[in-house]
Amino acid sequence: MNRTQHYSLLRAMEIDKKNLLKYQEIYNYAYILSDGIFKIVFAEEKDHTLLISLVNAMLDLHGGETIKEITLEMQEFPGAFTKKDCIVDIIGTTNAGERVLVEVVNNLIPVSKTSFGQEWIQTSFGYQAAKPLSRNKIAEPQGQQQGDEFYRDRVEYYMSRVIENQVHTSEKYELPRIYFLGLLDFTLFPEEPQKYIHHVDEMCNGRKFFPKIQKIFVEIEKFFRLEEKGITTNDNSEAAQWLRAIKVTINEEPVPEKIMQNETFRRLLDSVKLINFAEELFNCEIKNVTDLMAEHEIGFAEGKKEGHAEGFVQGKTEGHAEGHEAGLAEGRAEGFAQGKTEGHAEGREAGLAEGREAGRAEGFAQGKTEGLNEGELRKAREIAKGLRDDGVPMEIIVRRSGLSEDEIRKL
């Protein structure tokens, strides 16, 4: 069962719990990359044989470095005060005292904003139809999606919380080897299209700076695509064999002979059979998906509200500034016209009194000048008073009107 079909199962069970029986008649396997299924298969096994084999394969551990035993621990590192909690899918300590964190990341978040019983869902490949009783394989991707935008940030946060808990009071600053294994259903490294396992170390001048801490990311969907294209045909590594076994369960494929001959993989296939899982598990998954949707809807609504408020404030500020510029220009034009008219009249009167010819020219010039100055000043005061009453910053009013702060405050 693949991601889309698993989502369809949850969708059908939300409508009627008895639909689980219908799916158990059609599908052989549960969706192994869902959080609930993965934890049951790999964490609840008594001797943790499957988990140890998976981790050794993906971490490429051989000889004396292989993990022989692992003790699982509490998954949660509570946050202090306002800090976020850290909840890892699987965390354990090996026989050598090494810490291993295993995190499965799947894109099981539906599109619907009201109920996840909709016809389309969002996956790493974009949007796909949810067909409850279909055995169709996941379609070839039309583009590469990067999955969780803050996934890398989350990995670093998880690692830091685990590291923080390794050294106690009066102990030396000596850390154990810590591995982080991320099993991804999306492409995290699109720049490396033919590489599906990535060992990430802190490097300095081409050498490992702190080899005790290592992060390993496995792009499962990318391996499936490479396998379908025949690119990984000659890859006989333990990691590739593990992913081929997982591919059998996800794509509901016939079991290859090489997989069937391996006792560990036979055990894996038996443990992932859909018939093994009870209704309660899927009820929990339904609740988790619903909670995720609610969280996304709340975040979307809050973001929309904040964006609207910011846009309103910005628009009001820009509109006020533009209106101020336009008003100032118009005020200047009106003041100039009015001053010119008044100056002309006063100049004419003065010219008539002192002499029709010489007086007119001198009076007109003097009156025009005085009129313009008086009109400009009056308009400047009116505009400054209006801007001040509108709450425009004083420095802007001074710059626009040419008046001093004392003059503006006395208006």
GIPE-V602288 format. One record per residue. N is the residue number from 1. PSI is psi in whole degrees, -180 to 180 (none if undefined). D_LAST is the distance of its C-alpha to the last C-alpha in whole Angstrom. Layout:
[[N	PSI	D_LAST] [N	PSI	D_LAST]]
//
This chain:
[[1	129	79] [2	-178	75] [3	-46	72] [4	-44	71] [5	-36	75] [6	-44	74] [7	-41	70] [8	-36	72] [9	-47	74] [10	-40	72] [11	-45	70] [12	-38	74] [13	-25	74] [14	-34	71] [15	-45	72] [16	120	76] [17	-27	77] [18	-13	80] [19	-18	79] [20	-39	80] [21	-38	84] [22	-41	83] [23	-35	81] [24	-23	84] [25	-25	87] [26	-39	85] [27	141	84] [28	-37	86] [29	151	83] [30	167	79] [31	104	76] [32	-22	77] [33	2	73] [34	148	72] [35	-48	71] [36	-48	73] [37	-45	76] [38	-45	76] [39	-39	75] [40	-45	79] [41	-43	81] [42	-22	80] [43	-26	79] [44	-5	81] [45	135	84] [46	-51	86] [47	-1	87] [48	32	84] [49	-45	87] [50	-43	84] [51	-45	81] [52	-43	83] [53	-43	84] [54	-48	81] [55	-44	79] [56	-40	82] [57	-47	82] [58	-31	78] [59	-6	78] [60	49	81] [61	134	83] [62	161	87] [63	-132	89] [64	-15	88] [65	-12	85] [66	148	85] [67	127	84] [68	-32	87] [69	155	85] [70	136	82] [71	121	81] [72	151	78] [73	-179	75] [74	139	72] [75	-16	69] [76	137	66] [77	96	64] [78	144	62] [79	146	58] [80	127	57] [81	-111	54] [82	7	51] [83	149	54] [84	146	55] [85	159	59] [86	112	62] [87	113	64] [88	144	67] [89	-51	70] [90	133	73] [91	134	73] [92	172	76] [93	133	78] [94	175	81] [95	-22	84] [96	7	83] [97	11	80] [98	151	77] [99	138	74] [100	125	74] [101	130	71] [102	126	72] [103	125	69] [104	131	70] [105	116	67] [106	152	67] [107	55	64] [108	61	65] [109	113	62] [110	164	62] [111	-36	60] [112	143	59] [113	-9	56] [114	-38	58] [115	147	62] [116	17	64] [117	57	66] [118	173	65] [119	-15	67] [120	149	65] [121	163	65] [122	130	63] [123	-178	65] [124	-20	65] [125	6	66] [126	-142	64] [127	136	64] [128	149	68] [129	140	69] [130	105	71] [131	102	74] [132	-37	76] [133	42	79] [134	141	79] [135	14	81] [136	139	79] [137	160	78] [138	133	74] [139	154	73] [140	133	73] [141	144	69] [142	-11	67] [143	174	65] [144	126	64] [145	141	62] [146	6	61] [147	-142	61] [148	121	59] [149	-33	56] [150	26	56] [151	-46	59] [152	-39	60] [153	-41	57] [154	-40	59] [155	-46	62] [156	-37	60] [157	-45	59] [158	-47	62] [159	-42	64] [160	-37	62] [161	-39	62] [162	-44	66] [163	-41	66] [164	-31	64] [165	6	67] [166	-29	70] [167	125	69] [168	171	69] [169	138	69] [170	6	72] [171	157	73] [172	156	73] [173	69	70] [174	112	73] [175	148	72] [176	171	75] [177	133	75] [178	125	72] [179	139	73] [180	121	70] [181	113	72] [182	119	69] [183	112	71] [184	141	69] [185	22	69] [186	169	67] [187	116	66] [188	-25	65] [189	72	66] [190	-20	66] [191	-9	66] [192	77	70] [193	-18	71] [194	17	75] [195	125	74] [196	-12	74] [197	132	74] [198	118	72] [199	116	72] [200	121	69] [201	160	69] [202	119	67] [203	151	68] [204	116	67] [205	42	69] [206	3	71] [207	154	72] [208	126	72] [209	-42	69] [210	83	70] [211	-10	73] [212	-24	73] [213	125	70] [214	139	71] [215	131	69] [216	127	71] [217	130	70] [218	116	72] [219	94	71] [220	-47	74] [221	-36	73] [222	-41	73] [223	-42	76] [224	-42	77] [225	-42	76] [226	-38	78] [227	-43	81] [228	-31	81] [229	-2	81] [230	7	84] [231	-30	82] [232	16	83] [233	-41	86] [234	8	88] [235	104	85] [236	21	88] [237	160	86] [238	-36	85] [239	-46	82] [240	-40	83] [241	-40	85] [242	-45	83] [243	-31	81] [244	-38	83] [245	-41	84] [246	-38	81] [247	-36	81] [248	-45	84] [249	-36	82] [250	-41	79] [251	2	81] [252	49	84] [253	161	86] [254	146	90] [255	121	90] [256	151	91] [257	-40	95] [258	-34	93] [259	-43	91] [260	-30	93] [261	-12	96] [262	120	93] [263	-40	93] [264	-43	90] [265	-34	88] [266	-40	91] [267	-40	89] [268	-50	86] [269	-39	87] [270	-39	89] [271	-21	86] [272	1	83] [273	133	85] [274	-31	83] [275	-18	86] [276	-18	85] [277	136	82] [278	167	81] [279	-36	78] [280	-39	76] [281	-46	75] [282	-29	74] [283	-40	72] [284	-40	70] [285	-38	69] [286	-45	68] [287	-42	66] [288	-43	65] [289	-42	64] [290	-42	62] [291	-40	60] [292	-41	59] [293	-42	58] [294	-42	56] [295	-42	54] [296	-41	54] [297	-42	52] [298	-45	50] [299	-40	49] [300	-45	48] [301	-44	46] [302	-41	44] [303	-40	43] [304	-43	42] [305	-46	40] [306	-40	38] [307	-40	38] [308	-44	37] [309	-45	34] [310	-40	33] [311	-39	34] [312	-47	31] [313	-45	28] [314	-42	29] [315	-40	29] [316	-43	26] [317	-48	24] [318	-39	26] [319	-39	25] [320	-43	21] [321	-44	22] [322	-41	24] [323	-37	21] [324	-44	18] [325	-46	21] [326	-42	22] [327	-39	19] [328	-43	17] [329	-43	21] [330	-39	21] [331	-39	17] [332	-43	19] [333	-45	22] [334	-42	20] [335	-39	18] [336	-44	21] [337	-45	23] [338	-43	21] [339	-38	21] [340	-43	25] [341	-48	25] [342	-40	24] [343	-39	25] [344	-43	28] [345	-47	28] [346	-39	27] [347	-36	29] [348	-42	32] [349	-44	32] [350	-36	32] [351	-39	35] [352	-37	37] [353	-40	36] [354	-16	37] [355	130	40] [356	-39	40] [357	-66	41] [358	-41	40] [359	-38	37] [360	-45	36] [361	-47	36] [362	-44	34] [363	-39	31] [364	-44	31] [365	-45	30] [366	-43	28] [367	-39	26] [368	-44	26] [369	-47	24] [370	-39	21] [371	-43	21] [372	-46	20] [373	-44	18] [374	-42	16] [375	-43	16] [376	-44	15] [377	-42	12] [378	-44	11] [379	-40	12] [380	-40	11] [381	-42	7] [382	-46	8] [383	-42	11] [384	-42	8] [385	-42	6] [386	-42	10] [387	-39	11] [388	-43	9] [389	-26	10] [390	-4	14] [391	16	14] [392	137	15] [393	142	16] [394	-39	13] [395	-33	16] [396	-41	16] [397	-44	13] [398	-45	13] [399	-39	16] [400	-37	16] [401	-25	13] [402	2	14] [403	160	11] [404	166	11] [405	-39	10] [406	-44	9] [407	-41	7] [408	-41	5] [409	-27	6] [410	-10	4] [411	none	0]]
//
